Amino acid sequence: MSDPGWISILPPLLAIGLAIATRQVYLSLAGGIWLGWSILHGWNFASGLAETIESAVRVLASPGDAKVIMFTLVMGALIATLGSSGGVAGFVAWLERNRWVTNGRRAQFLAWATGVVIFIESNITVLVAGSVSRPLFDRFRVSREKLAYLIDSTSAPICILIPLNAWGAYNLRLLADEGMGDSAAWILLLKSIPFNFYAFAAVILALAVAALRLDWGPMKRAEARAAGGEVLRPGATPMMDEGVLGGDGDPSIRPRAANMVAPVVALVVLMPAGLWVTGDGNLTAGDGSTAVLWASLGALAVAWAMLLAQRACSVDKLVRTALKGAGGLVPLALILVLALALKEVAGELGTGAYVAGVAEGTLPPAAFLPLVFLVSSAVAFSIGSSWGTFAIMIPIAVPVAGLMELAPAPFLAAALSGGIFGDHCSPVSDTTIVSSMASATDHVDHVRTQLPYALAGGAVAAACFALTGAFL
C-alpha cells in the first residue's frame, strides 16, 4: 500500500486478539495473514485465502527460509538421538566420579553453567541441563522448581544474547526481509545485544539466586519442602516426556559421556565455522541460515557415527529415532512458516510505516522504547511464542525507528527482550513447558515459582529501556 492507514494495523491486531482469546499461535498467525491479503485484494476473502496459501509457498520457496525450517527439523532429530544415546547418563556418572558436584550450591552452578555454555538451541539447553542436573538436585535436596527456573532462565535469554544459533538465523531472516543485506542485518543484530536488558537481567539474576540463595515467595516454600526430603509438592503432577526430549536413554546402550559431549561440541564449533566459510573469512558476512543447517547436520552425523562405531544402534533404529524427533518439532517449523508469511503481508500493507507516522512527533522515545518492550511482552505472554512475537514486532519496531531517524538497535532489542520476557512468564510457552518436562516438576509449580523472578527482571528491563529512550 502506497499510503498506509489505520487499516494496515488490523492484521497484527487480529493476530494478537486471537492469541489472547484462543491461545493458539497457529490460528492467530494464520488469521492475521488471511486478513492482510484480503485487505490487499479489496476485502475479497476468497482471493485473500488463496494468496495466504501462496505466501506460505513463497516462504518454502525461499532458500534462506527453507534452510532455517530444515534446521528446526534436524534439531528435533538431534535432540531425540542425544536422548536415547546414553550420553546424558554417562556425563552424570563422570561428574560423580570426579566429584565436581558435592553440594546443592554446586549443583545449581552446574545447571546455570550448562545453560550458558550450550547456547545453540533452547530445547537442547533445557534437555541437557535438566537431565544432567536433576539427579544431583534430588540428591542434595534442592527443589526441582529451582532447577526448572535456572534452566529456563539460561535457555532463551542465552540463545538471544549469543546469536550463533537458530535464534540468530531466524532474526537475521526477519531483518534481511526488511530490505537490508546479510551483513547489515548481522551488524544490527550485534549492536542490539548490549540493549537486550531483560536477557541480561534474567541470566544475572539466576546466577545470583544460585550463588546467594535468593529464595522468596513460592520458591522459598519449595526450597523448604525439598530440604525436608520432599522432591515434589504433595499432589503435584510432574511433566516428563521421555519420547522426544530425552529421559534416561536406551537401556541397551552403555552410558558414555562422549555420546553427549562430542555432538554438542560439534554443534558449537561448526556454527561459527559455517559463518566463516560462507562469509569468505568474515563472520558478520556469513550466511546464518546455511551455517546453522550445516552445524546441526554435522552434529547429527557425529552422533550417528559414534553410535554406529560402538555398535550401539543399527542404521534403521537411528533413522526411526531421528524421524520421531523431527516430528516433535514440526509445530515449531509451522510457526516459522506462518511468522515469515505474516511479516511479508505486514510489509505489503506498510504497517511499520503507519505506526511510525502516528508515533513520530506525538510519542517521545523515552515512552516509545519501553512501550515496544511492554507490547512485545504482552504478545509473547498471550501466544507463548517468542519467535511468533518477533515476527509481529520486528517489522513494526525497526521501520518505526528508521522513519523517526533514531538508532534501530535499541528498538530491535526492545522487541527481542519483550518477546523473551513474555515467553518466560507464559504458562503456554514451549520453552516453559519443556523446562518443566526436563526438570520433572509440576508445570504450574514451575510457573508460580518462576514468575516473581521474571517480573523482577522485567521491571529492571523496562526501567533501562525508559532510561535509554531518554538519551536517544
C-alpha positions in Angstrom: 0.0 0.0 0.0 1.5 3.3 -1.0 -0.4 5.3 1.6 -0.7 3.1 4.7 -3.6 3.9 7.0 -5.1 2.6 10.2 -6.3 -0.5 8.3 -2.7 -1.6 8.0 -2.5 -2.5 11.7 -5.6 -4.7 11.6 -3.7 -8.0 10.7 -1.2 -7.9 13.6 -4.1 -6.7 15.9 -6.2 -9.6 14.8 -3.2 -12.0 15.4 -2.8 -10.6 18.9 -6.6 -10.6 19.7 -7.0 -14.2 18.5 -3.9 -15.2 20.6 -5.5 -13.7 23.7 -8.9 -15.3 23.0 -7.7 -18.8 21.8 -4.0 -19.1 22.9 -3.5 -20.8 19.6 -0.4 -19.3 17.9 -1.1 -21.1 14.6 -4.7 -19.9 14.2 -3.6 -16.4 15.3 -0.9 -16.0 12.8 -2.9 -17.6 10.0 -5.9 -15.3 10.7 -3.7 -12.2 10.6 -2.2 -13.4 7.3 -5.6 -14.1 5.7 -7.0 -10.7 6.8 -3.9 -8.9 5.5 -4.1 -10.4 2.0 -7.9 -9.9 1.9 -7.4 -6.2 2.5 -4.8 -6.0 -0.3 -7.3 -7.8 -2.6 -10.0 -5.3 -2.0 -11.5 -7.1 1.0 -12.0 -10.2 -1.1 -11.6 -13.0 1.4 -11.6 -15.8 -1.2 -8.7 -14.2 -3.0 -7.1 -13.4 0.4 -7.3 -17.1 1.3 -5.7 -18.1 -2.0 -2.9 -15.6 -1.5 -2.4 -16.7 2.1 -1.6 -20.2 0.8 0.7 -18.8 -1.9 2.5 -16.7 0.8 3.3 -19.9 2.7 4.6 -21.4 -0.5 6.8 -18.4 -1.1 8.3 -18.9 2.3 9.2 -22.5 1.5 10.5 -21.4 -1.9 13.0 -19.0 -0.3 16.3 -20.8 0.1 17.2 -19.0 3.3 13.8 -19.6 4.9 13.8 -23.2 3.8 17.2 -23.8 5.4 16.0 -22.5 8.8 12.9 -24.7 8.6 15.1 -27.7 7.8 17.4 -26.8 10.7 14.4 -26.9 13.0 13.5 -30.4 11.9 17.2 -31.6 12.1 17.4 -30.2 15.7 14.4 -32.4 16.6 16.3 -35.4 15.2 19.4 -34.5 17.2 17.5 -33.9 20.4 15.9 -37.4 20.1 19.2 -39.0 19.2 21.0 -37.5 22.2 18.2 -38.5 24.5 18.5 -42.2 23.5 22.3 -42.4 23.2 23.1 -42.8 26.9 25.3 -39.7 26.7 23.5 -37.8 29.5 23.6 -40.7 31.9 27.3 -41.1 31.1 28.0 -37.5 31.7 26.3 -37.6 35.1 28.4 -40.6 36.1 31.6 -38.8 35.0 30.7 -35.8 37.2 30.1 -38.1 40.2 33.4 -40.0 39.7 35.3 -36.7 39.6 33.4 -35.2 42.5 32.7 -31.9 40.6 29.4 -31.5 42.4 29.5 -32.2 46.1 26.6 -30.0 47.4 23.4 -28.2 46.5 25.1 -24.9 45.6 27.5 -26.6 43.1 24.5 -28.5 41.6 22.8 -25.1 41.0 26.0 -23.7 39.5 26.2 -26.7 37.2 22.6 -26.2 35.9 23.3 -22.4 35.3 26.7 -23.0 33.7 25.3 -25.7 31.4 22.6 -23.4 30.2 25.2 -20.7 29.5 27.6 -22.9 27.6 25.1 -24.7 25.4 23.7 -21.7 23.6 22.9 -23.4 20.3 19.2 -24.2 20.8 16.9 -23.5 23.7 15.4 -27.0 23.8 18.8 -28.6 23.7 19.8 -26.3 26.6 17.0 -27.4 28.9 17.2 -31.0 27.8 20.9 -31.3 28.7 20.9 -29.1 31.8 17.8 -30.7 33.2 18.8 -34.2 32.5 22.3 -33.8 33.9 21.3 -31.8 37.0 18.1 -33.4 38.1 19.6 -36.4 39.9 22.1 -34.1 41.7 19.3 -31.7 42.7 17.4 -34.6 44.2 20.4 -36.0 46.0 21.3 -32.6 47.6 17.7 -31.7 48.4 17.3 -28.7 46.1 13.9 -28.3 44.7 13.0 -29.3 41.1 11.3 -25.9 40.8 14.6 -24.2 41.3 16.1 -26.4 38.6 13.3 -25.5 36.2 13.8 -21.8 36.9 17.6 -22.0 36.4 17.4 -23.8 33.1 14.5 -21.7 31.8 16.4 -18.5 32.6 19.5 -19.7 30.8 17.9 -21.1 27.6 16.1 -18.4 25.5 18.0 -15.5 27.2 21.4 -17.0 26.3 20.2 -18.0 22.8 19.2 -14.4 22.1 22.5 -13.0 23.6 24.8 -15.3 21.6 23.0 -15.4 18.2 25.3 -18.1 16.6 22.3 -20.4 16.5 18.7 -20.8 15.1 17.5 -17.8 17.0 20.1 -15.6 15.3 19.4 -17.2 11.9 15.6 -16.6 12.4 16.0 -13.0 13.4 18.5 -12.4 10.6 15.9 -13.6 8.1 13.3 -11.2 9.6 15.8 -8.3 9.3 17.0 -9.3 5.8 13.4 -9.3 4.6 13.1 -5.7 5.9 15.4 -4.7 2.9 18.8 -4.9 4.5 21.6 -7.2 3.3 23.0 -10.1 5.3 26.0 -8.0 6.5 23.8 -5.1 7.6 21.4 -7.4 9.4 24.3 -9.1 11.3 25.7 -5.7 12.3 22.3 -4.5 13.6 21.7 -7.7 15.5 25.1 -7.5 17.1 24.5 -3.8 18.0 21.2 -4.7 19.7 22.8 -7.2 22.1 24.0 -4.6 24.7 20.5 -3.3 24.9 18.8 -6.6 25.4 18.2 -5.7 29.1 15.8 -8.5 30.1 18.1 -11.3 28.8 21.0 -9.9 30.8 18.8 -9.4 33.9 17.4 -13.0 33.7 20.8 -14.6 33.4 22.5 -12.4 36.1 19.5 -12.9 38.5 19.6 -16.7 38.0 23.3 -16.7 38.9 22.7 -14.6 42.0 19.9 -16.9 43.0 22.2 -19.9 42.7 25.2 -18.2 44.5 23.3 -16.3 47.2 20.2 -18.5 47.7 17.9 -15.6 46.9 14.7 -17.5 47.6 11.4 -15.7 48.1 7.7 -16.3 47.6 6.7 -19.7 46.3 10.3 -20.6 45.6 11.2 -20.2 49.3 8.4 -22.6 50.2 9.5 -25.1 47.6 13.1 -25.0 48.8 12.0 -25.6 52.4 9.9 -28.6 51.3 12.8 -30.0 49.3 15.2 -29.6 52.3 12.8 -31.8 54.2 13.2 -34.5 51.7 10.0 -34.0 49.6 11.1 -33.8 45.9 7.7 -32.7 44.8 4.7 -30.9 46.3 2.1 -33.4 47.6 -0.4 -33.8 44.8 2.0 -32.4 42.1 1.9 -33.9 38.7 5.4 -33.9 37.2 5.8 -33.3 33.5 8.3 -35.6 31.7 8.2 -36.5 28.0 10.6 -39.4 27.5 9.6 -39.8 23.9 11.2 -36.8 22.2 13.1 -34.8 24.8 15.2 -37.4 26.3 15.0 -39.3 29.6 17.4 -41.9 30.9 18.4 -43.2 27.4 18.1 -46.6 25.8 18.9 -49.2 28.4 20.6 -51.3 25.7 23.2 -48.6 25.1 26.2 -48.4 27.6 26.2 -44.8 29.1 29.1 -42.8 27.7 29.7 -39.1 28.4 31.2 -38.7 24.9 27.9 -39.6 23.3 26.5 -36.3 24.5 29.7 -34.1 24.6 31.0 -34.8 21.2 27.8 -33.9 19.2 27.3 -30.8 21.3 30.9 -29.6 20.8 30.5 -30.3 17.1 27.3 -28.2 17.1 29.1 -25.3 18.8 32.2 -25.4 16.7 30.5 -25.9 13.3 28.2 -22.9 13.6 30.9 -20.2 13.6 32.9 -22.3 11.1 29.9 -22.2 8.8 29.7 -18.5 9.1 33.4 -18.1 8.4 33.2 -20.3 5.2 30.0 -18.7 3.8 31.3 -15.2 4.6 34.7 -15.8 2.9 36.5 -15.3 6.1 34.2 -12.7 7.6 31.8 -13.9 10.3 29.5 -11.0 10.0 29.1 -11.5 6.3 28.3 -15.3 6.7 25.0 -16.9 5.8 23.4 -17.7 9.1 20.7 -20.0 7.7 23.3 -22.1 5.9 25.7 -22.2 8.9 23.1 -23.4 11.4 21.9 -26.1 8.9 25.5 -27.3 8.4 26.1 -27.3 12.1 23.0 -29.3 13.0 23.6 -31.9 10.2 27.3 -32.2 11.3 26.3 -32.7 14.9 23.8 -35.4 14.0 26.4 -37.1 11.8 28.8 -37.1 14.7 26.2 -38.7 17.0 25.3 -41.3 14.4 28.9 -42.1 13.6 29.7 -42.7 17.3 26.7 -44.9 17.9 27.4 -47.0 14.8 31.1 -47.3 15.7 30.1 -48.5 19.2 27.7 -51.0 17.5 25.0 -49.5 19.8 22.4 -48.9 17.2 21.5 -50.0 13.7 21.0 -47.5 10.9 17.3 -48.4 10.9 17.0 -47.6 14.6 18.8 -44.3 14.1 16.6 -43.3 11.3 13.4 -44.1 13.2 14.7 -42.1 16.2 15.6 -39.1 14.1 12.2 -39.1 12.3 10.4 -39.3 15.7 12.5 -36.3 16.9 11.9 -34.3 13.8 8.2 -34.9 14.1 8.3 -33.5 17.6 9.5 -30.1 16.3 7.1 -29.8 13.3 4.9 -27.4 15.3 7.9 -25.0 15.7 8.6 -25.3 11.9 4.9 -24.4 11.2 5.2 -21.3 13.5 8.3 -20.3 11.5 6.4 -20.6 8.1 3.4 -18.6 9.4 5.6 -16.0 11.1 7.5 -15.3 7.9 4.3 -15.1 5.9 2.8 -12.6 8.3 5.9 -10.5 8.1 5.5 -10.4 4.3 1.9 -9.2 4.4 2.7 -6.6 7.1 5.4 -5.2 4.8 3.0 -5.0 1.9 0.4 -3.2 4.0 3.0 -0.7 5.3 2.2 -1.4 8.9 5.5 -0.2 10.2 5.3 3.0 8.2 1.9 3.8 9.6 2.8 3.2 13.2 5.9 5.3 12.7 3.8 8.2 11.3 1.4 8.0 14.2 4.3 7.9 16.8 6.5 10.5 15.2 6.1 13.8 17.0 3.5 12.5 19.4 5.3 9.9 21.4 8.7 10.7 22.8 11.4 7.9 22.5 11.6 7.8 26.3 8.0 6.4 26.2 8.0 4.6 22.9 11.0 2.4 23.6 9.6 0.8 26.8 6.2 0.7 25.1 7.7 -1.6 22.4 9.1 -3.8 25.2 5.8 -4.0 27.0 3.7 -4.7 23.9 6.2 -7.4 22.8 5.9 -8.9 26.3 2.1 -8.9 26.2 2.1 -10.6 22.8 4.6 -13.3 23.8 2.7 -13.9 27.1 -0.5 -14.4 25.1 0.7 -16.7 22.4 3.5 -18.4 24.3 6.0 -17.9 21.4 8.9 -15.6 21.3 9.5 -16.4 17.6 5.9 -15.5 16.7 6.3 -12.3 18.7 9.5 -11.4 16.8 7.6 -11.8 13.5 4.9 -9.5 14.7 7.0 -6.8 16.4 10.3 -6.6 14.4 8.5 -5.4 11.1 6.9 -2.7 13.2 9.7 -1.6 15.6 12.6 -1.5 13.2 10.9 0.6 10.5 9.5 2.9 13.2 13.0 3.7 14.4 14.2 4.3 10.9 11.4 6.6 9.9 11.8 8.5 13.2 15.5 8.8 12.4 16.5 7.0 15.6 19.1 4.3 16.2 17.3 1.0 15.3 19.4 -1.2 17.6 17.6 -0.3 20.9 14.2 -0.8 19.2 15.2 -4.2 17.9 16.4 -5.1 21.4 13.2 -3.9 23.0 11.2 -6.2 20.6 13.5 -9.1 21.3 13.7 -8.5 25.0 10.0 -8.2 25.4 9.5 -11.4 23.4 11.8 -13.3 25.8 10.2 -11.7 28.9 6.7 -12.5 27.9 7.6 -16.0 26.8 9.4 -16.5 30.2 6.3 -15.7 32.1 3.8 -17.5 29.9 2.4 -20.9 31.0 1.7 -21.8 27.4 5.3 -21.1 26.2 7.0 -24.2 24.7 10.3 -23.4 26.5 8.5 -23.1 29.8 6.7 -26.4 29.2 9.9 -28.2 28.2 11.7 -26.8 31.2 9.1 -28.4 33.4 9.5 -31.6 31.5 13.3 -31.7 31.7 13.1 -31.0 35.4 10.3 -33.5 36.0 8.4 -31.0 38.0 4.7 -29.8 38.1 4.2 -27.2 35.3 2.0 -25.0 37.4 4.5 -25.1 40.3 7.3 -24.1 37.8 5.3 -21.1 36.5 4.3 -19.9 40.1 7.9 -20.1 41.5 9.5 -18.5 38.4 7.1 -15.6 37.9 8.4 -13.4 40.8 11.9 -13.6 39.4 10.7 -12.9 35.8 8.7 -9.9 37.0 11.7 -8.5 38.8 13.9 -8.9 35.7 11.1 -7.3 33.6 10.9 -4.3 35.9 14.6 -3.7 35.6 14.5 -4.1 31.8 11.5 -1.6 31.5 13.4 1.0 33.6 16.5 0.5 31.4 14.6 1.0 28.2 13.0 4.1 29.6 16.4 5.5 30.5 17.9 4.6 27.2 15.0 6.2 25.4 15.6 9.4 27.3 19.1 9.7 25.8 18.1 8.8 22.1 
